[in-house]
Amino acid sequence: MSAAAPNPEPPEPRRFSIPLPRPLWIGVAAAIFGMGCAGAYWYFFRTGPVFEIGETRFLLDVDRAVARAKLLNKPVLLYFCASGFEGSRWFESGVLRTPAISDRLEGFECAAAFVDQVPFIDAKNGKEMAERNGKLQEDILQDVSLPAFAVVRPDFDHLHPLERGNLIAVSSGMLGTSGFTQFLESALAKWDELRQSEKQRRDR
C-alpha cells in the first residue's frame, strides 16, 4: 500500500508591491520630506497679515508670532495698541522708526496686538482677535493703558500668561527713544540670562 502523498505547502500570500528603480524611490522619499518641510514652513514662517512700522514687521496674529519665536528661539515683543488711539500713532511715527530701535527689535519676534480694530483682518475675525488681545493685556499687565509692551518667552502660553516665568519685561504708557531703548536692552539681557541658566541646568 503506497504512502499518502504529503499535503502540498499552501502558497505564500501575494504581497502588493510596486517595483521601482532606486532613483525613483529616492525621489519619492525626497518629495515626502519636501512636503513635510513645506508644512513646517507654512505653519512657522507664514506670517499672515503684518503691520509694518519702519523696517520692522509686527505680526498681527499673536499665536503665529509665538510659533515663529519658538522655532527661532527668540523672545516675543507684544505691542498693545489701538487703531483709534493717537498715542499709538505718535509712537509708531516717531520712536519705533528710529534706527537704534529698529536694530534692537531684530532680537525679538514682534507682534502688534490691536485691542480695538485689527487692520487687514475681516470684521468678524478682527473683533475676536481684538477681544483676545485686550484680555491678554489685562491678564499680563493688569492695566489697559496704551501703548503698552510685554516681552514674553518663546514658549509663552497665552492661556496661562503668568505661569512658568513667561513674562520677561513689561512697560506701559508713553516712552521716549532713550527710555524704550533701555527697556529693550534690559529685556534682551534678561532673556540671555534665562537662556544661560537653562543651558547650565541641562548640562548638569
Beta strands, then each sheet from edge to edge (+ up, - down):
strand 1: 50-53
strand 2: 56-59
strand 3: 76-81
strand 4: 109-114
strand 5: 148-152
strand 6: 167-172
sheet 1: 1+ 2-
sheet 2: 4+ 3+ 5- 6+
end
